[in-house]
Amino acid sequence: MIYYTGDIHGDVSRIADYCEKNELTKDDVIILLGDVGVNFYCFYGDFKRDSKRKGILNSLGPTMLCVHGNHEKRPQNIPTYTTKEWNGGTVLYEPEYPNILFPKDGEIFDIEGIKHLVIGGAYSVDKEYRLLRGCGWWADEQPSDEIKAYVEEQVAKKEVDVIVSHTCPYKYEPTEMFLGGIDQSKVDKSTELWLDKIEESVRYKAWYCGHWHTNKRVDKMHFLFECFEKKMTL
């Protein structure tokens, strides 16, 4: 079975509780929609915290497919990660934690007969806050021109059933979730505006995203934060 949920920001207890309650096994896949928070603390000193979280996630049984968010370093830039093919696409993983997979942006994975397109990344409105306090922030948090070109190439020649991303297309932005005190005119919306173009060009059946810390559905767009959704019958 496939399960979808939103940002956990390192709170692996929520995933552990769900796995135990629902008796998930190695045959299941949980797709985390960005900001998993397991490639974060090791880059400003606290290696043990990341390792502990990875160890718990890896031990739960299901495969954890972790979309790249904006509160974690890209695994491509971490020397302990290597690549392999998984369900028709390329993923990055650490041999010590083989059940935690980070999909390459733009890859299309056939999971239980459902073709999933993965698009990670978003802009951090808390960028200045994190930089002032010496917390992790990475300039490549959003999709690069190269990633965007690859996504566009993929959707031009392949069918897609489900899109999983960190943020959402601009037209679906949940404005009620905008943080107070943030000047929205200074927020980089380039990823969301580009996702508008992707959304208009792909005949998809469902789209799941995180980032916005809300649980709601608008048409085929599923915003997930603390809740879980199971595989849809397409």
Secondary structure by P-SEA (a helix, b strand, c coil): cbbbbccccccaaaaaaaaaaacccccbbbbbccccccccccccccaaaaaaaaaaaaacccccccccccccccccccccccccccccbbbbbbcccccbbbcccccccccccbbbbbbbbbbbcaaaaaaaacccccccccccaaaaaaaaaaaacccccbbbbcccccccccccccccccccccccaaaaaaaaaaaaaccccbbbbccccbbbbcccbbbbcccccccccc
